[in-house]
């Protein structure tokens, strides 16, 4: 029997045998000291069954523990949780659980709740039904917690006891938002629409232009704040997510909505006016729908157009959007007049058939647009032919996060020699009709037939979107059998020395287009990707693009099957498909191999850059590459990461002043490279994970990483110095922080009763085995400006709240480390082994020093 399994109940016995109930804690204490949890739970449940009133016994036990001078209360908390589980397992509650007999017990429980550790909150609320108890002492306790800076404990208690109606939502949620604990605020307003509206309105007010979050933060000096995560863009993402989750009116959050629309406008202008990867017709239609009559967005659009040097392009855009001529430069107005006189079309030369891109190998007559069940039924046998291979893709109108989740408009199914385009909105209407039911059955049969190999690129995401858009297909992903996701294959190719040619430019091919280029020689033409797929009839360019998007999957698959070794794949794909298919999702995932090359263009040996020590390599990352920045810091690289509010142009200034290399997520690449010169700016592929990105960058710049470099820098702030703290001093600092009112020190009571895992120290835990011993001096009393709160002489406050009590009691732990730059506390753990294993091939390529760094 597993003591952690609530389903297994120990057999009832009579251990009490008329003995004094006060023997109950003594018996359990003996077992608790030996950590025999299985026997401990069996004994506890037997006692619960034998005691006349286990609730009173629990309260007596908790009262006794309070008088023991700070004795570790973990046993009492464990007993409370076990009693809660035991009561829930009983077919009928005991008499002490209801009626007047419960009232005095509730009063005692409330008093213990206000004086005891947070770990008792959940079991006491459940056992004694404290939602129905007198609220006055609990409310007073919550206000006291708030005044002491224990904001998390206050909101958790208010949530558990359902006291939201008696508390101020802004007062409770603001400090949690400042600490980046949005999840706690969400749970606090769960199922309370009026509070959800107030929370969203508050968060949206922080998104308005010019708002300074530091003004709010000054009201909470006792809190450990994370203002770097509260940029308007990050807040806006939270607001839009909650707006959709709560199904509230977007008018409630005008700042976040306008912010999102502005970001979408800039993206569209980049795609069309800089990258030239979007058709003029699609661009004009989407921009017109996005801007509408919003004067702010109109002004931003005019500014974006005015910044371009291509007068003809600006004039054509102004004509297509019917922009007011009085607000345009004179040169643009003159060009518009010329365009009207010459009766030139809106079609740019770059939008003609592009011979440098993948060409659909079938004729236009072999593309079938199916908008009714009758049309679909005529091709049912072809679509469901056993043993064949089909390419599957989906299209939907881009919403850029401003109009809720987009609905899938088109499903493409490619078979050898033909492509079928399924008009999903028409085939699924009316909901529940005979035609839509037959259509859903056909799609389900296609996806679930294991003899038909379904090819896709990012299939899991596509099938989720399909199920969300059409409830009748909600189980499409679970029913999939015989699926082969070429995205997984592509990742394997990249890891196995298939760098993309010329992918150091932001405008280079990505995703499926890059795969097609690597395998078939030419990329996909993506100018129709961001177009209005809800429009009917679809344009000719859209039809051809949709067909090519699905048919190229077949051609890539055939090429990979013919020559798997050429693309560094493990064996023939059909065999791998049968042997490596995931039983759960029915999709093939290639086995992992050791990385051997960069996914970027790798220098030839004769042109390779000279070797650079990791600690001498300096980079600046844009705000979208925070994960990459932390990973590189793990390896000793000097990394500056731009904050969310900083403009990308700041990266060029930092790079020039500090001699750093720019790492960017792509969009501003060309402008940045022009400012810093060749070899000083690299566009990072965001489809890769941070570890893959880091390995590629290290190889690209020939950076030498040694074991001594690992964790030589603080992941949080990039500081390259540590102070070593003895275990005794750390215990003293934590104890002072807790007992003398310091902000959120560690304690044995710090169980995560709110359900939110504390990750600060776990993710940044100084790795260990005792071989981790960076050169640093010991922290002494003279280094501390104050002990409560623990503050270094430079003003940095130690973040003691991230030190769990269990770590302080760990027998093999000898000392801690603290960062003098940000105050983070680290200790020896398992992180070093994980990082060393993940970057083994990088470390093996460098000679290992005989001793630590000098």
N, C-alpha and C positions, 0 to 999 in steps of 0.2 A: 504494500500500500504506500503510495507517495503522499507524504504529509502536505504537499502543496496542491493536491487535487481535491477540490471541495466535494466532488461527487462520491468519494470513498469515505464512509463513515465507520469509526471504530465501534466495535461491539459494545453494547451497554454493559456496565458492570456496577459494582457497588464499592468503590475504593474507599469512600468516606466511612462506611461501616459505623455510623454514629459518631465518628470522630469530630473533633472541633474543626469548623471550616477554616480557622486560622492556620491549620496545617497545610491547606491548599497551596498558598504561595511558597511555603518552605519546600514542599515536595517538588514543585515546578522549578524552583531556583536551583536545586541540585541537578536536575536534568538540563536546565538551561546552561549551566556552566560547562557541561560536557558537549553541548551542541548536538545532542542526540534528538534531532527534530522529529523524527518519525515517532519515537517513543514518547516524546514530549507532547505531541498532539494527541496521541491515543490517551495518555494520562489526563490531559486537560478535558477532553470530551467526556471521559468517564466521570470526572469530578462534576462537570456541568450537569450531567444527568442525575447525579446523586445529591447535589446540593438542594436544599429547600428553596433558596432564592439566589440563584447565581448572579443576578443583577446587583443585589446588595453586596455580595461578596466581592464583585469587581470594584465597586465604589470604595469598599473598605481597603482593598488592595491598593488602589490608586491613592487614597488618602495617606496610607502608610508610606508609600514611596515618596510622597512630597515631604515627609518629615525625616527622611534619611540623609539629609545634607547633600543633596545633589547626586545621589546614587543613579547610575545609568537606568533610565526608565524604559529601555527597549523591551524588556521582558513584559512589563505591564502593557505596553502598546501592543505587543504580540498577543497577549491574552485577550485584550479588548477586540482585536480583529478576529481571533478564533471564536470568541463568544458570539460575535455578530454572525459568523458563518454557521455556527451550531444552531442558533435560533432560526436562521433562515431555512435550515434543513429539517426543522421539527414540523410535523403535520399540523399541530395545534399549538398556538402560543400559550405560555404559562399564564396563570392568573395575575402575576405581578406586572404583566406587560400591558395591562389596560385598566381603565377605570381610575378611581380615586387613589388607589395604591401607587399609581405611577407618578402622581404629582410631586410628593416629597423626593422621590428618586430623581425626577427631572431637575428639581432645584439643586440637588447635590451635583448632578452631572453638569449643569450649566456653570456652577462655581468651578468645578474641575476644568471645564473647557476654557474658561477665561484665565486660569492660572497655569494650565498644563501646556505641554508641547503640541505643535501642529499635527503630529502623527496621531493624536487621539481624536481629532475633529470628526473624521468620517465615521469611525465605529461608534462613537458616543451619540452622534446625531441619529444614526440608524437604530441603535439598540434602545435608546430612550425616547425616540420619536420627538426630538427637540424642536422640530418645525412647529409643534403645537404648544411649546413651553412659553413661559413669560419672556418677552423679547427684551425688556429693559436692560437687564445686566449684560446681555450679549451685545446689544447695540453700544452700550457704554464701553465695553471691551474693544469692539471694532474701532470706535473713534480713538481709543487709547493706542491701539496698534498703529493706526494711521499717523498719529502725532509722533510716535516713536520711529517712524520711517519704515515700519514693517508692512509695506503696502501689499505685498503678495499674500501674507497671512491674513490681512484684513479682507481682501476681496474674496479669497477662498472661503473664509468663514461666512461672509455674507452670501456667497453663492450656495453653499451647502445648506444654510438655514433659510434660504429663499427670503432674504430680507431686503431685496432690491427696492421695494416700495417705500421702505423707511430710510433709504440712504440716497445720497446725491450721486448720480451716475458720473458726472464730470469729476467730482472729487475722487471717486473710487478709481476711475479709469485713466485719468491723465498721467499719474506717476507710472502706471503699468505701461502705457504707450511710450513714455520717455525711456523706459528700460527695455523696449522692444519685446514686450510680453503681450502682443496683440491677442494671442490665443486665450489668455486669461480674461481679457476684456470681452472677447467674443462669448465665452462661456457665461460670463456674468449677465449678458443681455439676451441669452438664448431664450427663444420662445416669448420674448417680451417686445412686440413691435414698436411700442412707443419709446422704449429705451434704445432699441436698435436705431431708430431715426435720430435720436439725440446723439448717440455715439458717432454715427456717420456724419452728421452735421458738424460735430466737433472736429473730427479728423479732416473733413473737407476744408474747414476754415484754416487749417494749418497748411493747406496746399495753395492758398492764394499768393499771387506774386508779391514779393517783398516781405513776406511773413518771416520773422526771426524766431525760431524755435528756442533760442537761448534765453529769450525773455521769459518764457514759460519755465524753462529748466531752472532758472535762478530761484524759483519758489520751493525747490526740493533739494536743498544742499546735501541732505543726508542720503540721497539715493545714488546708486551707481548707474549712471546714465549711459545710453548708447546713441548719442545724437548723430553719429556718422551714419546710422541706419534710418534716420528720419528725414532724408531729403524729400523735397516735394514729389519727386518721381516715385520713390519707394512708397511714400504715403499714398500717392495716387493709385498705385497698384493695389494696395490694401483696400482702399475705398471702393474701387471698381469691382473687386472680387466680392466684397461684402454686399455691394449694391445688387449684384446678380444673385448672390446666395440668399439674401433676404427678400428678393423680388420687390424692391422699392422703386419709387419714381426717380429717374435720373435727375430731375429738376432739384432734388434734395441736395445734390452734390455738384453744383455748377463749376467749381474750380477744378475738381479732378476730371470732369468730363471735358472741359475746355483744354486742360493740359494734355489729355490723351488725344484729342482731335488735332492739337497742334503738333504733337509728336508724329501722328499719322501723316499730316500734311507735309512735314519736313521729309519724312521717309519717301512719300510719293514723289516729291520734287527731286529728291536725290536719284530715285530709280529712273525717272524720265529725263531730267535735265543734266545730270552728271554721268550716270552710268549708262544711259540710253538703252536700258533693258526693258522698256515698257512702251507699248504702242501709244501714239498721241491720242487716239480715240478713247482707249481705256482710261488713260490718265485724266483726260478732261472730264469724262463721265464720273469717275470716282472723286475727283477733287470738287466738282460741282456739288455732288451729294454731301461731301464732307463739310464744305465751307458754308453753303447755303446763304442765309442772310446774316450770319454772325459777323459783326463789324470787326471784332478783334482778329478773327481768322482771316478775314479779307485783307486787313492791314498787314498781317504776317505774310500772306501770299504775295502781296505787292512788294514787300521788302525782299522776299526770296527771289522773285523774278528780277528785281532791280539789281541784284548782286551778280547777275549773269552777264557775260560779255557777248554772248551770241544774241544779237539784236533780232535776227530773223526768228530764232526759236522763241524768244520772249513775245514777239509780236504775234506769232501763231497761237501761243498759249492765251494771250489776251483776247484774241478773236474768238477762240473756242469757248472761253469762259465769259465772254461779254463783259470784260472789265471796263470800268469807267475811264475814258481816255484822259479826263482832266487830272487823274492821279498817276498817270504814266509819264515817263521821260519823253521829251520831244522826239528823240531819235526812234523810239519804239512806235510812237503815233505815226510818224512818217512811213515807217516800214509797214504798218498795218494798212495804210492807204494804198501802198504799192501792191500789197497782197490782194486787196479787194479789186484793184484795177486789173491785175493780171489773172484774177479768178483762179488762183492757185488753190490746190486742195490742202487739207490738213495732214495729209499723209507724208511723213518724212521719208527721204530716200533710204534710210536705214531700215525701214519697215518692209521693204520688198523681200522677195524670196532670198534667203541668205544661204549661199552655197558653202559657206564655211561652217554650217551647222548640220546636224543630223537630218537626213531627208527620209521621209516616210517611204518605204519601198513598195507600197501598194497604191493602187489608183484611187482617185476620189470616189469612184463608184463602189468601192469595197468598204466604205465607211457608212454605217447604217445608223440613223438617228431614230430611236424607238420611243414613241410617246404614248402608246396605247397597249393594252394587253393583247389585242388582236395582232398587232405588229410583233410584239415580243413572242407570242405563241408560235408564229411562223418560223422562228429561229431557235425554238426551244431545244430541238434535237442537237443542233450545232453547239449550243452553249453547254449542254450537259453531256456531251460525248465522253464516255469513260476513257481513261488512259491518256487524255490529251494534256497539254500544258497551256495555261491561259495567263495573260497579264491583266492585273486588276488595279485600277486607280480611281480616285475620286476628285471632284472639283467643287468648290463653293466660292461664293462671293466674299472677298476679304472684308472684314468688319473693323480690323485694327483695334479690337477691344472696346469699341465705342457703341456697339449695338447689340450686346449680348452674344451668346454663342451662335455662330453662323450655321445655317442649315445647308446640308449637302445638296447640291443641285444636279450633279451629273455623276453617273457611275460608268466607267469605261471598262469593257471586257474585250481583250484582244485574243483572237485565236489565229492560227497560222493562215495568213492570206486575207483576214478580215478583222474589222474592229466594230463593235456594237456600242453605241452611246445611249445609255438608258436615262431618259428624262424622269428623274426620281419624283419631283413634285406631282407630275401628272399621273405617273404610274401608281402613286400611293394615295390618290384621291378618287372618290371620297373615302375617308378612313372607315374601315370595317366593311367596305364594299367587296363584291365578289372578285373584281379585277385586282384590287390591291392585295387581297388575301392570296390569290394565285401568284401574284408577283413576289410577295414575301416568301412563299413556299419555294419558288424557283431559285431565288437568291440563297435561301437557306440550304437547299439541296446542292447548289453549286459549291458553297463553302464547306459543307460537311462531307462531301464525297471524297474519300481518301485516295481514290484512283485518279482524280484530277489534280494536277499540280498547279497551285495558285501562286503566281509571282506578284510581289509587291515591293514597295520601298517605303519602310516605316509602316508596315501593315497594322500593327497594334493600334497606333494612333488613328489611322484611317477607319478601322472598324469601330473604334470607340465613337468617332464622330458620326459614323453611319447609324449606330444604335441610338445615339442621343437625338439625332434628327428624326428618326423613324422608329417609334417604340416597338413596332412589330418586328424590327430587326435588332432589338436590344441585346439578344443573346448571340449575335453573329460572331463576335470574337470567341466566345466559349465553344461554339459549334465548329470552328475552323479546324479542318484536318487536311493534311497534305499541303500546308502552306510553306513557302520559302521566301523569307524576307531578305531581299538583296541588300538592304541596308546593313544587315549583319555580315553578309559576305563582303560588302565594300569595306567595312571596318577591318576585317581580316586582311584584305588586300593592302590597305594602308599600313597596317602594322608590319606587313611582310614586304616592305621595300617597293611600294608602288606610289612614289610621290607624284603629285600633279604637276604637269609642266606649267611654269609661269604662274604659280598660285601665290606668289608673294604680292600680287595686286588684288585690291579689294573687288575689282570687277571680274575676276576670274570665275570660272564655273564652280558650282558647289553642288553638294547633294547628288541627286540622280543625274543631273547634267554632267557633273564631274565623272561619275562612274561611266556614263556613256562615252565620254571623251577618252577615258583611260582604256576602255575595252574596244570601242568601235572607231576611235580616231577623231571624232568630232563631237562637240557638246550639243545639248539640246538648245533650241531657240526658245527662250523663256519670255519673249515679249508679251505673250498673251496670258501669262500665269496670273498676274494681278488684273483681271478684267471682271466684268459683271457677268457672272455665270448664271444669275437669275434671269437675265434678259432672254426673251423669246421673240423671234427666232434668234438663235446664236449666229454670230458672224462667221463667215467662211474661215477666217483665220483662227477663230476659236475652235471650230470643228476639227481642223487639221492639227492644231496643237494638241487637243484632247486625245485624238487618235494616236499621235506620235508618242505622247506621254505613256500610253499603255503598251503600244507595239514595241517600243525600244526595250521593254523588259524581256520580251521574247528573244530579241536578237542578242542582248547581253547574255542571257541564260545559255543560248546555243553556243556562243563563243566561249563561255567559261567551261561548258561541258566538253567542248572539243579540245581545249588546251588548258586544263587546270594548272599544270605545272608552270606555264608561262606567267600565270598571275599569282603564283606562290600560294595556291590553295591545296588543302590536304586531300588529294584524291579526286576522282570524278564526282561531280556534283550529284548525279542521280543516286550514287551509292551513299554519299554523305546524307542525302535527303532522307533515305530510308533508315539509316543507322543513327542519325543524330537528331531526329525530330523530338521536340519537347512534348512530353505526354500531356502536359497541362494545356498548352496553348496551340499545339499542332504546328509550330513554326520552327524552322531549322536555324540553329545557331552554330557557327563554326567553332571548332575547338581553338583555344587560345594557344598562341605560340609566343616565344620571346620576341620582343620588339627588336628589329635590326636596322631600322632606318627612319628618317624623319618623313612625315607626311608633307613637308614642304620640299622645295627644290634643294637637293643636297649638293654641296660643293664637291667637285672632283678632287682627288688626292693632291694633284699638283697645284690646285687653286685654293686648297683648304686654308682657313684662317689659322693663325698661330694659337697654340693652346692658352686658354685663359683660366686661372684659378677661380674657383667658385666665388670666393669672398671678394675678388677683384672685379667680378662681372656685375655691372650696375644697369638696371632697367627701370622704366616707368611704364605702368600698365594703365589702361583706361578703366573706368569704373565697372565695366562689364566683366572684367577678368580678375575679380577678387579671389576666386578659388585658385587660379593659376598663380597669383601673387603669393598666397599663403604657402602653396606647394613649393615654389622656388625658394621662399624664405626658409622652409624646412631644410633645404639643401645648402644653405649658406649664402645664397645670392642676395645682393643688396637690392631690394624692391621698393619702389615708391608707387603706391596705388592712388590714382585720382579719386576724390570723393564724388558722389553722385551729382552734386551741384556744380562741379568744376567743368569748364568747357574743355573740349578735346584740344583746343589750341594751347592750353596750358601744358600739355604733354611736350610739345615742341620746345617751349621755353625752358621747362625743367631739363629736357634732354640736352639742350645747348649749354645751359649754365652748369649742370652737374655731370656732364659727360656720360649720359645714360642712353641706352638703346630703347626705342619706343616699341611696345607691344600693344597692338590695337585689335579690337574685334572686327574691324573691316571697313565700316562705312567711311571714316575720315582718312583712310590710308593715303590716298593720293596727295591730299593737301599736306599731311604731316611729313610724308617722305620728301616733298619738295622743299620743306623748311629745314630738314636735318641732313639731307644727302643720302646717297646710296649706301646700303649696308647698315643704316642706323635706324631703320623702321621695318617692322615685320608684321604682316597681317596674320592673326591667329585663327585657326579653324575652330569655330565654336561648337561644331558638332562632335568634337573629341572631348573626352574627359580631361580634367586638369592634369592627371598624371601623364597621359599621352602627350598633351600639349607641352608639359615640362620636359619630357624626354626629347621631343622633337627640337625644342629650342636649344637644349644643352648640346645636342649633336650639331645643330645648324651653326652655332657659334663656337663649337669645339671647346666647350667649358669642361674643365676637369674637376670632378667632385670626389672627395675622399671621405672615408668614414668620420674623420674629425670635423668635417664641415656640417654634418647632420645636426640640426638644432643648435648651431652656433649663433643663430639669430632668433629673436622673439617673433613668432608668427603674427602676433597681434599688431606690433608697432614697428618692427624692423630693427629694434635696438640690438647691438652686437655685444652687449655686456650683461652679466648677471651678478647678483649677489647671492652667496650661499648662506642659507639660514639653518641653524641647528634645529633639530626636532624639538628640543626643550623650549627654545625661544619661540618657535612657531606655536606650540601649545599655549605658551604664556600670552602671546599676542591675540590668539583666537579667544582664549578665555576672558581676557580683558575686554575684547570687543563685544562679547556676548553679555557679560555680567555688568559692565559699566555703561551699557546703552549704545555701544557702537553700532554702526549700520551693518546688519545682516551677517554677523560672523557665523562660522560653522558651529554646529552643535549636534549632539546626538539626537536632538528632536527634529533635525532637518530632514525628515522623510518627505517625499514628494507627494504630499496628499492632494495636490491640485492636479495630478496627472501629467504635469509638464516636466519632462526630464531636464535636469540641469546639465548643460553641455559645455559650459564655459571652460572648465578645467579639464573635462574628459577629452575634449577635442584638442586641447593645447597642452596636454599633460606632458611634462618633460620626461622623455623616455629614459628607459633606464637600463635595466640590469645594472649592476654596479660598475660597468665599464663606462658609463656616462659620467664624465668628470671634467667639464670644461674649466679652463683656467680662470678662476675668479676668486675674489677675496671673501672672507666671512663677514656677514652682517653683524655689527656691534651696536651696543646701546647708543654710542655717539653718532651713529648714522641716522638715528631716528629723531625727527623733529618733535613728534609727539607719539605716545603709545596708544592713545585712544582719541580719534581713530589712528591706527598705525600709519604714520606718514613719514616718508624719507626726508632727508635734509633738503632735497631739491623741490619739495612740495608734492611729490607723487604719493598718492595714498595706496597702500597695499590692498589688493582685492581679496580679502580674507573670506568673503562669502562664497568663493568658489572652492573652498577646501572642505570636503566632506569629513564628518567626524570619523568615519571608518578608516580614512587614510591616516589620520593622526594616531590611530591605534594599531596600524599595520606593523607587525614585529620586525620585518626586515628593512623597513625604511629608515635611513639614517639621517637624511637632511632634505631640505627643500631648496628651491631656487626662486628668486624673485627678479622681475625685470625692473630696473630703475627708471625705465622710460614710461611704462604704462601701469606698473604695479601688479601685473599678472603674477600669480604664484604657480610654480610648476613642481613636479615631483617625479621620482623614478617610477616608471610603469612599463607598459608593453608597446608603447608607440614606436620606440626605436627599432624594435624587431620588425614591426610592420613596414616602416619606411625603408629599412634596409632591404627587406624582401622585395618590396615593390620596385626598388631602383637597383636591384642586384646587378643587372647588366651594365648600368652606368658606373657603379662602384668597381666592378671587376675590371673595367677598362682602365682604371687608374691604379697606380702602385699604392699599396697601403703603407702608411708611415709606421715606424717602429714604436713611436710614442705619440702622445697627444700633441696638439698644436702648441707652439711656443708662445 
